[in-house]
């Protein structure tokens, strides 16, 4: 598990491996992006949610850690 800042002042836990977009449900798709040098955010890599234009089925995305976890007994 890796924890990255997002572009909207939150943090997200991501899996350590990339997977093809076809294997990751839409709500769990993320990409890691470099920020431009003139950005106000004091970091160089942020997590960006994949939305709008769907990635190609074979395009790599980073799944959210929640997708990779097996739920405990009684959890939804």
CHARMM internal coordinates of N, CA and C (Angstrom, degrees):
IC EDIT
DIST 1 N 1 CA 1.4449
DIST 1 CA 1 C 1.5283
ANGL 1 N 1 CA 1 C 108.26
DIST 1 C 2 N 1.3321
ANGL 1 CA 1 C 2 N 115.37
DIHE 1 N 1 CA 1 C 2 N 136.70
DIST 2 N 2 CA 1.4645
ANGL 1 C 2 N 2 CA 122.34
DIHE 1 CA 1 C 2 N 2 CA 175.93
DIST 2 CA 2 C 1.5240
ANGL 2 N 2 CA 2 C 107.94
DIHE 1 C 2 N 2 CA 2 C -125.36
DIST 2 C 3 N 1.3140
ANGL 2 CA 2 C 3 N 116.57
DIHE 2 N 2 CA 2 C 3 N 142.35
DIST 3 N 3 CA 1.4603
ANGL 2 C 3 N 3 CA 121.36
DIHE 2 CA 2 C 3 N 3 CA -179.80
DIST 3 CA 3 C 1.5254
ANGL 3 N 3 CA 3 C 108.01
DIHE 2 C 3 N 3 CA 3 C -111.82
DIST 3 C 4 N 1.3513
ANGL 3 CA 3 C 4 N 115.43
DIHE 3 N 3 CA 3 C 4 N 126.06
DIST 4 N 4 CA 1.4603
ANGL 3 C 4 N 4 CA 121.46
DIHE 3 CA 3 C 4 N 4 CA -178.39
DIST 4 CA 4 C 1.5206
ANGL 4 N 4 CA 4 C 110.56
DIHE 3 C 4 N 4 CA 4 C -127.40
DIST 4 C 5 N 1.3439
ANGL 4 CA 4 C 5 N 116.52
DIHE 4 N 4 CA 4 C 5 N 149.46
DIST 5 N 5 CA 1.4644
ANGL 4 C 5 N 5 CA 119.35
DIHE 4 CA 4 C 5 N 5 CA 172.36
DIST 5 CA 5 C 1.5277
ANGL 5 N 5 CA 5 C 109.11
DIHE 4 C 5 N 5 CA 5 C -74.10
DIST 5 C 6 N 1.3145
ANGL 5 CA 5 C 6 N 115.72
DIHE 5 N 5 CA 5 C 6 N 155.76
DIST 6 N 6 CA 1.4626
ANGL 5 C 6 N 6 CA 121.03
DIHE 5 CA 5 C 6 N 6 CA 175.01
DIST 6 CA 6 C 1.5259
ANGL 6 N 6 CA 6 C 108.47
DIHE 5 C 6 N 6 CA 6 C -107.42
DIST 6 C 7 N 1.3090
ANGL 6 CA 6 C 7 N 116.53
DIHE 6 N 6 CA 6 C 7 N 176.91
DIST 7 N 7 CA 1.4621
ANGL 6 C 7 N 7 CA 120.44
DIHE 6 CA 6 C 7 N 7 CA 179.43
DIST 7 CA 7 C 1.5214
ANGL 7 N 7 CA 7 C 112.15
DIHE 6 C 7 N 7 CA 7 C -79.52
DIST 7 C 8 N 1.3331
ANGL 7 CA 7 C 8 N 118.20
DIHE 7 N 7 CA 7 C 8 N -4.03
DIST 8 N 8 CA 1.4690
ANGL 7 C 8 N 8 CA 120.37
DIHE 7 CA 7 C 8 N 8 CA -179.42
DIST 8 CA 8 C 1.5292
ANGL 8 N 8 CA 8 C 111.74
DIHE 7 C 8 N 8 CA 8 C -121.67
DIST 8 C 9 N 1.3371
ANGL 8 CA 8 C 9 N 116.40
DIHE 8 N 8 CA 8 C 9 N 42.45
DIST 9 N 9 CA 1.4679
ANGL 8 C 9 N 9 CA 124.16
DIHE 8 CA 8 C 9 N 9 CA 171.97
DIST 9 CA 9 C 1.5186
ANGL 9 N 9 CA 9 C 114.94
DIHE 8 C 9 N 9 CA 9 C 58.13
DIST 9 C 10 N 1.2951
ANGL 9 CA 9 C 10 N 117.14
DIHE 9 N 9 CA 9 C 10 N 37.04
DIST 10 N 10 CA 1.4628
ANGL 9 C 10 N 10 CA 122.57
DIHE 9 CA 9 C 10 N 10 CA 173.63
DIST 10 CA 10 C 1.5245
ANGL 10 N 10 CA 10 C 107.46
DIHE 9 C 10 N 10 CA 10 C -129.73
DIST 10 C 11 N 1.3205
ANGL 10 CA 10 C 11 N 115.90
DIHE 10 N 10 CA 10 C 11 N 174.81
DIST 11 N 11 CA 1.4598
ANGL 10 C 11 N 11 CA 121.80
DIHE 10 CA 10 C 11 N 11 CA 178.17
DIST 11 CA 11 C 1.5183
ANGL 11 N 11 CA 11 C 108.09
DIHE 10 C 11 N 11 CA 11 C -124.34
DIST 11 C 12 N 1.3254
ANGL 11 CA 11 C 12 N 116.62
DIHE 11 N 11 CA 11 C 12 N 149.34
DIST 12 N 12 CA 1.4578
ANGL 11 C 12 N 12 CA 121.29
DIHE 11 CA 11 C 12 N 12 CA -179.21
DIST 12 CA 12 C 1.5309
ANGL 12 N 12 CA 12 C 108.84
DIHE 11 C 12 N 12 CA 12 C -135.09
DIST 12 C 13 N 1.3259
ANGL 12 CA 12 C 13 N 115.86
DIHE 12 N 12 CA 12 C 13 N 141.16
DIST 13 N 13 CA 1.4675
ANGL 12 C 13 N 13 CA 121.95
DIHE 12 CA 12 C 13 N 13 CA 176.31
DIST 13 CA 13 C 1.5205
ANGL 13 N 13 CA 13 C 108.23
DIHE 12 C 13 N 13 CA 13 C -92.87
DIST 13 C 14 N 1.3297
ANGL 13 CA 13 C 14 N 115.97
DIHE 13 N 13 CA 13 C 14 N 123.09
DIST 14 N 14 CA 1.4571
ANGL 13 C 14 N 14 CA 120.93
DIHE 13 CA 13 C 14 N 14 CA -178.24
DIST 14 CA 14 C 1.5173
ANGL 14 N 14 CA 14 C 110.81
DIHE 13 C 14 N 14 CA 14 C -118.02
DIST 14 C 15 N 1.3296
ANGL 14 CA 14 C 15 N 115.21
DIHE 14 N 14 CA 14 C 15 N 156.01
DIST 15 N 15 CA 1.4611
ANGL 14 C 15 N 15 CA 121.06
DIHE 14 CA 14 C 15 N 15 CA 176.02
DIST 15 CA 15 C 1.5294
ANGL 15 N 15 CA 15 C 108.90
DIHE 14 C 15 N 15 CA 15 C -67.06
DIST 15 C 16 N 1.3141
ANGL 15 CA 15 C 16 N 116.68
DIHE 15 N 15 CA 15 C 16 N 163.69
DIST 16 N 16 CA 1.4601
ANGL 15 C 16 N 16 CA 120.74
DIHE 15 CA 15 C 16 N 16 CA -178.16
DIST 16 CA 16 C 1.5160
ANGL 16 N 16 CA 16 C 112.96
DIHE 15 C 16 N 16 CA 16 C -87.89
DIST 16 C 17 N 1.3266
ANGL 16 CA 16 C 17 N 117.88
DIHE 16 N 16 CA 16 C 17 N -7.07
DIST 17 N 17 CA 1.4653
ANGL 16 C 17 N 17 CA 121.20
DIHE 16 CA 16 C 17 N 17 CA -178.41
DIST 17 CA 17 C 1.5260
ANGL 17 N 17 CA 17 C 110.27
DIHE 16 C 17 N 17 CA 17 C -124.25
DIST 17 C 18 N 1.3203
ANGL 17 CA 17 C 18 N 115.60
DIHE 17 N 17 CA 17 C 18 N 151.42
DIST 18 N 18 CA 1.4601
ANGL 17 C 18 N 18 CA 120.53
DIHE 17 CA 17 C 18 N 18 CA 172.68
DIST 18 CA 18 C 1.5160
ANGL 18 N 18 CA 18 C 108.43
DIHE 17 C 18 N 18 CA 18 C -87.14
DIST 18 C 19 N 1.3198
ANGL 18 CA 18 C 19 N 116.17
DIHE 18 N 18 CA 18 C 19 N 152.80
DIST 19 N 19 CA 1.4615
ANGL 18 C 19 N 19 CA 122.04
DIHE 18 CA 18 C 19 N 19 CA 178.31
DIST 19 CA 19 C 1.5207
ANGL 19 N 19 CA 19 C 108.35
DIHE 18 C 19 N 19 CA 19 C -135.35
DIST 19 C 20 N 1.3467
ANGL 19 CA 19 C 20 N 117.64
DIHE 19 N 19 CA 19 C 20 N 157.89
DIST 20 N 20 CA 1.4638
ANGL 19 C 20 N 20 CA 119.26
DIHE 19 CA 19 C 20 N 20 CA 174.86
DIST 20 CA 20 C 1.5296
ANGL 20 N 20 CA 20 C 109.88
DIHE 19 C 20 N 20 CA 20 C -63.33
DIST 20 C 21 N 1.3152
ANGL 20 CA 20 C 21 N 116.79
DIHE 20 N 20 CA 20 C 21 N 143.53
DIST 21 N 21 CA 1.4694
ANGL 20 C 21 N 21 CA 121.69
DIHE 20 CA 20 C 21 N 21 CA -177.88
DIST 21 CA 21 C 1.5217
ANGL 21 N 21 CA 21 C 111.99
DIHE 20 C 21 N 21 CA 21 C -57.06
DIST 21 C 22 N 1.3275
ANGL 21 CA 21 C 22 N 117.94
DIHE 21 N 21 CA 21 C 22 N -32.08
DIST 22 N 22 CA 1.4697
ANGL 21 C 22 N 22 CA 120.14
DIHE 21 CA 21 C 22 N 22 CA -178.47
DIST 22 CA 22 C 1.5268
ANGL 22 N 22 CA 22 C 112.06
DIHE 21 C 22 N 22 CA 22 C -65.23
DIST 22 C 23 N 1.3394
ANGL 22 CA 22 C 23 N 118.08
DIHE 22 N 22 CA 22 C 23 N -22.13
DIST 23 N 23 CA 1.4618
ANGL 22 C 23 N 23 CA 122.13
DIHE 22 CA 22 C 23 N 23 CA -178.80
DIST 23 CA 23 C 1.5268
ANGL 23 N 23 CA 23 C 113.44
DIHE 22 C 23 N 23 CA 23 C -94.02
DIST 23 C 24 N 1.3267
ANGL 23 CA 23 C 24 N 117.59
DIHE 23 N 23 CA 23 C 24 N -2.69
DIST 24 N 24 CA 1.4651
ANGL 23 C 24 N 24 CA 121.93
DIHE 23 CA 23 C 24 N 24 CA -176.79
DIST 24 CA 24 C 1.5297
ANGL 24 N 24 CA 24 C 108.64
DIHE 23 C 24 N 24 CA 24 C -118.10
DIST 24 C 25 N 1.3437
ANGL 24 CA 24 C 25 N 118.04
DIHE 24 N 24 CA 24 C 25 N 120.39
DIST 25 N 25 CA 1.4692
ANGL 24 C 25 N 25 CA 119.81
DIHE 24 CA 24 C 25 N 25 CA 177.23
DIST 25 CA 25 C 1.5334
ANGL 25 N 25 CA 25 C 110.96
DIHE 24 C 25 N 25 CA 25 C -58.54
DIST 25 C 26 N 1.3132
ANGL 25 CA 25 C 26 N 116.48
DIHE 25 N 25 CA 25 C 26 N 148.10
DIST 26 N 26 CA 1.4649
ANGL 25 C 26 N 26 CA 122.52
DIHE 25 CA 25 C 26 N 26 CA -173.54
DIST 26 CA 26 C 1.5317
ANGL 26 N 26 CA 26 C 114.93
DIHE 25 C 26 N 26 CA 26 C -51.64
DIST 26 C 27 N 1.3410
ANGL 26 CA 26 C 27 N 120.62
DIHE 26 N 26 CA 26 C 27 N -42.46
DIST 27 N 27 CA 1.4779
ANGL 26 C 27 N 27 CA 118.67
DIHE 26 CA 26 C 27 N 27 CA -177.89
DIST 27 CA 27 C 1.5294
ANGL 27 N 27 CA 27 C 114.16
DIHE 26 C 27 N 27 CA 27 C -68.01
DIST 27 C 28 N 1.3307
ANGL 27 CA 27 C 28 N 117.89
DIHE 27 N 27 CA 27 C 28 N -11.94
DIST 28 N 28 CA 1.4638
ANGL 27 C 28 N 28 CA 120.93
DIHE 27 CA 27 C 28 N 28 CA -175.66
DIST 28 CA 28 C 1.5246
ANGL 28 N 28 CA 28 C 113.21
DIHE 27 C 28 N 28 CA 28 C -107.43
DIST 28 C 29 N 1.3171
ANGL 28 CA 28 C 29 N 119.32
DIHE 28 N 28 CA 28 C 29 N 9.45
DIST 29 N 29 CA 1.4682
ANGL 28 C 29 N 29 CA 122.50
DIHE 28 CA 28 C 29 N 29 CA -176.96
DIST 29 CA 29 C 1.5258
ANGL 29 N 29 CA 29 C 111.50
DIHE 28 C 29 N 29 CA 29 C -88.19
DIST 29 C 30 N 1.3334
ANGL 29 CA 29 C 30 N 115.75
DIHE 29 N 29 CA 29 C 30 N 127.82
DIST 30 N 30 CA 1.4588
ANGL 29 C 30 N 30 CA 122.66
DIHE 29 CA 29 C 30 N 30 CA 178.21
DIST 30 CA 30 C 1.5192
ANGL 30 N 30 CA 30 C 108.98
DIHE 29 C 30 N 30 CA 30 C -135.91
DIST 30 C 31 N 1.3220
ANGL 30 CA 30 C 31 N 115.57
DIHE 30 N 30 CA 30 C 31 N 157.96
DIST 31 N 31 CA 1.4649
ANGL 30 C 31 N 31 CA 122.68
DIHE 30 CA 30 C 31 N 31 CA 171.98
DIST 31 CA 31 C 1.5172
ANGL 31 N 31 CA 31 C 107.88
DIHE 30 C 31 N 31 CA 31 C -129.96
DIST 31 C 32 N 1.3236
ANGL 31 CA 31 C 32 N 115.84
DIHE 31 N 31 CA 31 C 32 N 150.84
DIST 32 N 32 CA 1.4593
ANGL 31 C 32 N 32 CA 120.86
DIHE 31 CA 31 C 32 N 32 CA 174.20
DIST 32 CA 32 C 1.5205
ANGL 32 N 32 CA 32 C 107.55
DIHE 31 C 32 N 32 CA 32 C -100.11
DIST 32 C 33 N 1.3205
ANGL 32 CA 32 C 33 N 116.30
DIHE 32 N 32 CA 32 C 33 N 127.53
DIST 33 N 33 CA 1.4628
ANGL 32 C 33 N 33 CA 121.87
DIHE 32 CA 32 C 33 N 33 CA -176.14
DIST 33 CA 33 C 1.5228
ANGL 33 N 33 CA 33 C 109.84
DIHE 32 C 33 N 33 CA 33 C -126.33
DIST 33 C 34 N 1.3382
ANGL 33 CA 33 C 34 N 115.69
DIHE 33 N 33 CA 33 C 34 N 146.80
DIST 34 N 34 CA 1.4629
ANGL 33 C 34 N 34 CA 120.87
DIHE 33 CA 33 C 34 N 34 CA 172.77
DIST 34 CA 34 C 1.5233
ANGL 34 N 34 CA 34 C 108.76
DIHE 33 C 34 N 34 CA 34 C -84.05
DIST 34 C 35 N 1.3194
ANGL 34 CA 34 C 35 N 115.74
DIHE 34 N 34 CA 34 C 35 N 139.30
DIST 35 N 35 CA 1.4642
ANGL 34 C 35 N 35 CA 120.38
DIHE 34 CA 34 C 35 N 35 CA 176.45
DIST 35 CA 35 C 1.5236
ANGL 35 N 35 CA 35 C 109.52
DIHE 34 C 35 N 35 CA 35 C -84.69
DIST 35 C 36 N 1.3284
ANGL 35 CA 35 C 36 N 117.32
DIHE 35 N 35 CA 35 C 36 N 149.81
DIST 36 N 36 CA 1.4688
ANGL 35 C 36 N 36 CA 119.36
DIHE 35 CA 35 C 36 N 36 CA 174.04
DIST 36 CA 36 C 1.5271
ANGL 36 N 36 CA 36 C 110.14
DIHE 35 C 36 N 36 CA 36 C -64.05
DIST 36 C 37 N 1.3049
ANGL 36 CA 36 C 37 N 116.67
DIHE 36 N 36 CA 36 C 37 N 155.27
DIST 37 N 37 CA 1.4699
ANGL 36 C 37 N 37 CA 121.55
DIHE 36 CA 36 C 37 N 37 CA -177.79
DIST 37 CA 37 C 1.5244
ANGL 37 N 37 CA 37 C 113.19
DIHE 36 C 37 N 37 CA 37 C -60.03
DIST 37 C 38 N 1.3122
ANGL 37 CA 37 C 38 N 118.71
DIHE 37 N 37 CA 37 C 38 N -27.09
DIST 38 N 38 CA 1.4650
ANGL 37 C 38 N 38 CA 121.60
DIHE 37 CA 37 C 38 N 38 CA -176.41
DIST 38 CA 38 C 1.5246
ANGL 38 N 38 CA 38 C 113.09
DIHE 37 C 38 N 38 CA 38 C -92.30
DIST 38 C 39 N 1.3149
ANGL 38 CA 38 C 39 N 117.99
DIHE 38 N 38 CA 38 C 39 N 13.51
DIST 39 N 39 CA 1.4620
ANGL 38 C 39 N 39 CA 121.78
DIHE 38 CA 38 C 39 N 39 CA -178.14
DIST 39 CA 39 C 1.5266
ANGL 39 N 39 CA 39 C 111.04
DIHE 38 C 39 N 39 CA 39 C -70.19
DIST 39 C 40 N 1.3490
ANGL 39 CA 39 C 40 N 115.97
DIHE 39 N 39 CA 39 C 40 N 149.11
DIST 40 N 40 CA 1.4676
ANGL 39 C 40 N 40 CA 120.82
DIHE 39 CA 39 C 40 N 40 CA 177.48
DIST 40 CA 40 C 1.5186
ANGL 40 N 40 CA 40 C 112.06
DIHE 39 C 40 N 40 CA 40 C -78.00
DIST 40 C 41 N 1.3352
ANGL 40 CA 40 C 41 N 118.14
DIHE 40 N 40 CA 40 C 41 N -18.38
DIST 41 N 41 CA 1.4593
ANGL 40 C 41 N 41 CA 121.55
DIHE 40 CA 40 C 41 N 41 CA -178.94
DIST 41 CA 41 C 1.5244
ANGL 41 N 41 CA 41 C 109.11
DIHE 40 C 41 N 41 CA 41 C -80.13
DIST 41 C 42 N 1.3472
ANGL 41 CA 41 C 42 N 119.01
DIHE 41 N 41 CA 41 C 42 N 126.51
DIST 42 N 42 CA 1.4656
ANGL 41 C 42 N 42 CA 121.36
DIHE 41 CA 41 C 42 N 42 CA -175.34
DIST 42 CA 42 C 1.5303
ANGL 42 N 42 CA 42 C 113.68
DIHE 41 C 42 N 42 CA 42 C -82.10
DIST 42 C 43 N 1.3041
ANGL 42 CA 42 C 43 N 117.28
DIHE 42 N 42 CA 42 C 43 N 54.14
DIST 43 N 43 CA 1.4621
ANGL 42 C 43 N 43 CA 121.69
DIHE 42 CA 42 C 43 N 43 CA 175.51
DIST 43 CA 43 C 1.5146
ANGL 43 N 43 CA 43 C 107.65
DIHE 42 C 43 N 43 CA 43 C -147.74
DIST 43 C 44 N 1.3233
ANGL 43 CA 43 C 44 N 116.83
DIHE 43 N 43 CA 43 C 44 N 162.53
DIST 44 N 44 CA 1.4577
ANGL 43 C 44 N 44 CA 116.84
DIHE 43 CA 43 C 44 N 44 CA -178.20
DIST 44 CA 44 C 1.5240
ANGL 44 N 44 CA 44 C 113.23
DIHE 43 C 44 N 44 CA 44 C -106.59
DIST 44 C 45 N 1.3341
ANGL 44 CA 44 C 45 N 118.78
DIHE 44 N 44 CA 44 C 45 N -15.88
DIST 45 N 45 CA 1.4608
ANGL 44 C 45 N 45 CA 121.47
DIHE 44 CA 44 C 45 N 45 CA 178.45
DIST 45 CA 45 C 1.5259
ANGL 45 N 45 CA 45 C 108.88
DIHE 44 C 45 N 45 CA 45 C -129.26
DIST 45 C 46 N 1.3290
ANGL 45 CA 45 C 46 N 116.55
DIHE 45 N 45 CA 45 C 46 N 131.94
DIST 46 N 46 CA 1.4587
ANGL 45 C 46 N 46 CA 121.70
DIHE 45 CA 45 C 46 N 46 CA 177.16
DIST 46 CA 46 C 1.5209
ANGL 46 N 46 CA 46 C 109.29
DIHE 45 C 46 N 46 CA 46 C -130.53
DIST 46 C 47 N 1.3235
ANGL 46 CA 46 C 47 N 115.66
DIHE 46 N 46 CA 46 C 47 N 157.65
DIST 47 N 47 CA 1.4629
ANGL 46 C 47 N 47 CA 121.75
DIHE 46 CA 46 C 47 N 47 CA 176.06
DIST 47 CA 47 C 1.5240
ANGL 47 N 47 CA 47 C 108.19
DIHE 46 C 47 N 47 CA 47 C -91.21
DIST 47 C 48 N 1.3262
ANGL 47 CA 47 C 48 N 115.42
DIHE 47 N 47 CA 47 C 48 N 132.65
DIST 48 N 48 CA 1.4610
ANGL 47 C 48 N 48 CA 121.82
DIHE 47 CA 47 C 48 N 48 CA -179.85
DIST 48 CA 48 C 1.5187
ANGL 48 N 48 CA 48 C 107.74
DIHE 47 C 48 N 48 CA 48 C -124.04
DIST 48 C 49 N 1.3139
ANGL 48 CA 48 C 49 N 116.21
DIHE 48 N 48 CA 48 C 49 N 129.19
DIST 49 N 49 CA 1.4588
ANGL 48 C 49 N 49 CA 120.91
DIHE 48 CA 48 C 49 N 49 CA -179.95
DIST 49 CA 49 C 1.5205
ANGL 49 N 49 CA 49 C 110.04
DIHE 48 C 49 N 49 CA 49 C -70.62
DIST 49 C 50 N 1.3245
ANGL 49 CA 49 C 50 N 117.02
DIHE 49 N 49 CA 49 C 50 N 137.52
DIST 50 N 50 CA 1.4626
ANGL 49 C 50 N 50 CA 121.84
DIHE 49 CA 49 C 50 N 50 CA 179.30
DIST 50 CA 50 C 1.5210
ANGL 50 N 50 CA 50 C 107.62
DIHE 49 C 50 N 50 CA 50 C -84.46
DIST 50 C 51 N 1.3268
ANGL 50 CA 50 C 51 N 116.50
DIHE 50 N 50 CA 50 C 51 N 109.26
DIST 51 N 51 CA 1.4721
ANGL 50 C 51 N 51 CA 122.63
DIHE 50 CA 50 C 51 N 51 CA -179.30
DIST 51 CA 51 C 1.5185
ANGL 51 N 51 CA 51 C 109.18
DIHE 50 C 51 N 51 CA 51 C -142.71
DIST 51 C 52 N 1.3114
ANGL 51 CA 51 C 52 N 115.06
DIHE 51 N 51 CA 51 C 52 N 175.94
DIST 52 N 52 CA 1.4624
ANGL 51 C 52 N 52 CA 119.48
DIHE 51 CA 51 C 52 N 52 CA 178.18
DIST 52 CA 52 C 1.5117
ANGL 52 N 52 CA 52 C 110.77
DIHE 51 C 52 N 52 CA 52 C 79.04
DIST 52 C 53 N 1.3096
ANGL 52 CA 52 C 53 N 116.90
DIHE 52 N 52 CA 52 C 53 N -97.29
DIST 53 N 53 CA 1.4639
ANGL 52 C 53 N 53 CA 121.74
DIHE 52 CA 52 C 53 N 53 CA 178.68
DIST 53 CA 53 C 1.5227
ANGL 53 N 53 CA 53 C 107.95
DIHE 52 C 53 N 53 CA 53 C -87.33
DIST 53 C 54 N 1.3234
ANGL 53 CA 53 C 54 N 116.61
DIHE 53 N 53 CA 53 C 54 N 121.55
DIST 54 N 54 CA 1.4625
ANGL 53 C 54 N 54 CA 120.41
DIHE 53 CA 53 C 54 N 54 CA 179.55
DIST 54 CA 54 C 1.5260
ANGL 54 N 54 CA 54 C 110.38
DIHE 53 C 54 N 54 CA 54 C -67.79
DIST 54 C 55 N 1.3318
ANGL 54 CA 54 C 55 N 117.26
DIHE 54 N 54 CA 54 C 55 N 139.75
DIST 55 N 55 CA 1.4585
ANGL 54 C 55 N 55 CA 119.46
DIHE 54 CA 54 C 55 N 55 CA 176.67
DIST 55 CA 55 C 1.5265
ANGL 55 N 55 CA 55 C 110.26
DIHE 54 C 55 N 55 CA 55 C -70.46
DIST 55 C 56 N 1.3168
ANGL 55 CA 55 C 56 N 116.00
DIHE 55 N 55 CA 55 C 56 N 159.38
DIST 56 N 56 CA 1.4599
ANGL 55 C 56 N 56 CA 120.30
DIHE 55 CA 55 C 56 N 56 CA 174.46
DIST 56 CA 56 C 1.5247
ANGL 56 N 56 CA 56 C 108.63
DIHE 55 C 56 N 56 CA 56 C -63.35
DIST 56 C 57 N 1.3381
ANGL 56 CA 56 C 57 N 118.97
DIHE 56 N 56 CA 56 C 57 N 152.58
DIST 57 N 57 CA 1.4687
ANGL 56 C 57 N 57 CA 120.99
DIHE 56 CA 56 C 57 N 57 CA -176.67
DIST 57 CA 57 C 1.5276
ANGL 57 N 57 CA 57 C 114.25
DIHE 56 C 57 N 57 CA 57 C -55.68
DIST 57 C 58 N 1.3213
ANGL 57 CA 57 C 58 N 118.03
DIHE 57 N 57 CA 57 C 58 N -33.78
DIST 58 N 58 CA 1.4612
ANGL 57 C 58 N 58 CA 120.33
DIHE 57 CA 57 C 58 N 58 CA -178.70
DIST 58 CA 58 C 1.5120
ANGL 58 N 58 CA 58 C 114.27
DIHE 57 C 58 N 58 CA 58 C -93.04
DIST 58 C 59 N 1.3298
ANGL 58 CA 58 C 59 N 117.70
DIHE 58 N 58 CA 58 C 59 N -2.02
DIST 59 N 59 CA 1.4567
ANGL 58 C 59 N 59 CA 121.57
DIHE 58 CA 58 C 59 N 59 CA -178.54
DIST 59 CA 59 C 1.5279
ANGL 59 N 59 CA 59 C 110.04
DIHE 58 C 59 N 59 CA 59 C -70.29
DIST 59 C 60 N 1.3477
ANGL 59 CA 59 C 60 N 117.57
DIHE 59 N 59 CA 59 C 60 N 133.94
DIST 60 N 60 CA 1.4703
ANGL 59 C 60 N 60 CA 119.08
DIHE 59 CA 59 C 60 N 60 CA -177.63
DIST 60 CA 60 C 1.5250
ANGL 60 N 60 CA 60 C 112.58
DIHE 59 C 60 N 60 CA 60 C -74.31
DIST 60 C 61 N 1.3305
ANGL 60 CA 60 C 61 N 115.62
DIHE 60 N 60 CA 60 C 61 N 137.55
DIST 61 N 61 CA 1.4626
ANGL 60 C 61 N 61 CA 123.58
DIHE 60 CA 60 C 61 N 61 CA 173.29
DIST 61 CA 61 C 1.5234
ANGL 61 N 61 CA 61 C 107.45
DIHE 60 C 61 N 61 CA 61 C -133.30
DIST 61 C 62 N 1.3175
ANGL 61 CA 61 C 62 N 116.48
DIHE 61 N 61 CA 61 C 62 N 159.99
DIST 62 N 62 CA 1.4638
ANGL 61 C 62 N 62 CA 121.23
DIHE 61 CA 61 C 62 N 62 CA 177.45
DIST 62 CA 62 C 1.5208
ANGL 62 N 62 CA 62 C 107.23
DIHE 61 C 62 N 62 CA 62 C -100.65
DIST 62 C 63 N 1.3392
ANGL 62 CA 62 C 63 N 117.69
DIHE 62 N 62 CA 62 C 63 N 116.89
DIST 63 N 63 CA 1.4661
ANGL 62 C 63 N 63 CA 118.70
DIHE 62 CA 62 C 63 N 63 CA -179.66
DIST 63 CA 63 C 1.5278
ANGL 63 N 63 CA 63 C 112.01
DIHE 62 C 63 N 63 CA 63 C -75.08
DIST 63 C 64 N 1.3270
ANGL 63 CA 63 C 64 N 115.40
DIHE 63 N 63 CA 63 C 64 N 149.39
DIST 64 N 64 CA 1.4618
ANGL 63 C 64 N 64 CA 120.49
DIHE 63 CA 63 C 64 N 64 CA 173.29
DIST 64 CA 64 C 1.5245
ANGL 64 N 64 CA 64 C 108.47
DIHE 63 C 64 N 64 CA 64 C -64.96
DIST 64 C 65 N 1.3099
ANGL 64 CA 64 C 65 N 116.76
DIHE 64 N 64 CA 64 C 65 N 145.55
DIST 65 N 65 CA 1.4635
ANGL 64 C 65 N 65 CA 121.53
DIHE 64 CA 64 C 65 N 65 CA -177.66
DIST 65 CA 65 C 1.5267
ANGL 65 N 65 CA 65 C 111.83
DIHE 64 C 65 N 65 CA 65 C -58.73
DIST 65 C 66 N 1.3352
ANGL 65 CA 65 C 66 N 117.52
DIHE 65 N 65 CA 65 C 66 N -33.98
DIST 66 N 66 CA 1.4772
ANGL 65 C 66 N 66 CA 121.09
DIHE 65 CA 65 C 66 N 66 CA -179.63
DIST 66 CA 66 C 1.5151
ANGL 66 N 66 CA 66 C 111.63
DIHE 65 C 66 N 66 CA 66 C -57.66
DIST 66 C 67 N 1.3338
ANGL 66 CA 66 C 67 N 118.13
DIHE 66 N 66 CA 66 C 67 N -34.12
DIST 67 N 67 CA 1.4552
ANGL 66 C 67 N 67 CA 120.54
DIHE 66 CA 66 C 67 N 67 CA -179.62
DIST 67 CA 67 C 1.5265
ANGL 67 N 67 CA 67 C 111.05
DIHE 66 C 67 N 67 CA 67 C -68.10
DIST 67 C 68 N 1.3215
ANGL 67 CA 67 C 68 N 117.05
DIHE 67 N 67 CA 67 C 68 N -31.27
DIST 68 N 68 CA 1.4578
ANGL 67 C 68 N 68 CA 121.75
DIHE 67 CA 67 C 68 N 68 CA -175.30
DIST 68 CA 68 C 1.5285
ANGL 68 N 68 CA 68 C 112.54
DIHE 67 C 68 N 68 CA 68 C -82.47
DIST 68 C 69 N 1.3277
ANGL 68 CA 68 C 69 N 117.90
DIHE 68 N 68 CA 68 C 69 N -17.87
DIST 69 N 69 CA 1.4662
ANGL 68 C 69 N 69 CA 121.67
DIHE 68 CA 68 C 69 N 69 CA -177.15
DIST 69 CA 69 C 1.5227
ANGL 69 N 69 CA 69 C 111.09
DIHE 68 C 69 N 69 CA 69 C -82.09
DIST 69 C 70 N 1.3122
ANGL 69 CA 69 C 70 N 115.76
DIHE 69 N 69 CA 69 C 70 N 141.11
DIST 70 N 70 CA 1.4615
ANGL 69 C 70 N 70 CA 121.01
DIHE 69 CA 69 C 70 N 70 CA 172.62
DIST 70 CA 70 C 1.5214
ANGL 70 N 70 CA 70 C 106.29
DIHE 69 C 70 N 70 CA 70 C -84.56
DIST 70 C 71 N 1.3381
ANGL 70 CA 70 C 71 N 118.56
DIHE 70 N 70 CA 70 C 71 N 126.82
DIST 71 N 71 CA 1.4693
ANGL 70 C 71 N 71 CA 119.19
DIHE 70 CA 70 C 71 N 71 CA -177.69
DIST 71 CA 71 C 1.5294
ANGL 71 N 71 CA 71 C 112.09
DIHE 70 C 71 N 71 CA 71 C -64.60
DIST 71 C 72 N 1.3138
ANGL 71 CA 71 C 72 N 114.84
DIHE 71 N 71 CA 71 C 72 N 144.82
DIST 72 N 72 CA 1.4603
ANGL 71 C 72 N 72 CA 121.00
DIHE 71 CA 71 C 72 N 72 CA 175.05
DIST 72 CA 72 C 1.5219
ANGL 72 N 72 CA 72 C 109.15
DIHE 71 C 72 N 72 CA 72 C -70.77
DIST 72 C 73 N 1.3212
ANGL 72 CA 72 C 73 N 117.54
DIHE 72 N 72 CA 72 C 73 N 162.49
DIST 73 N 73 CA 1.4574
ANGL 72 C 73 N 73 CA 121.38
DIHE 72 CA 72 C 73 N 73 CA 179.04
DIST 73 CA 73 C 1.5188
ANGL 73 N 73 CA 73 C 109.07
DIHE 72 C 73 N 73 CA 73 C -59.54
DIST 73 C 74 N 1.3064
ANGL 73 CA 73 C 74 N 117.71
DIHE 73 N 73 CA 73 C 74 N 129.99
DIST 74 N 74 CA 1.4551
ANGL 73 C 74 N 74 CA 122.62
DIHE 73 CA 73 C 74 N 74 CA 178.44
DIST 74 CA 74 C 1.5126
ANGL 74 N 74 CA 74 C 114.53
DIHE 73 C 74 N 74 CA 74 C 90.83
DIST 74 C 75 N 1.3444
ANGL 74 CA 74 C 75 N 118.83
DIHE 74 N 74 CA 74 C 75 N -8.64
DIST 75 N 75 CA 1.4602
ANGL 74 C 75 N 75 CA 121.10
DIHE 74 CA 74 C 75 N 75 CA 177.65
DIST 75 CA 75 C 1.5220
ANGL 75 N 75 CA 75 C 109.45
DIHE 74 C 75 N 75 CA 75 C -85.88
DIST 75 C 76 N 1.3344
ANGL 75 CA 75 C 76 N 116.99
DIHE 75 N 75 CA 75 C 76 N 150.84
DIST 76 N 76 CA 1.4792
ANGL 75 C 76 N 76 CA 119.24
DIHE 75 CA 75 C 76 N 76 CA 177.68
DIST 76 CA 76 C 1.5027
ANGL 76 N 76 CA 76 C 111.72
DIHE 75 C 76 N 76 CA 76 C -71.56
END
COOR INIT
IC SEED 1 N 1 CA 1 C
IC BUILD
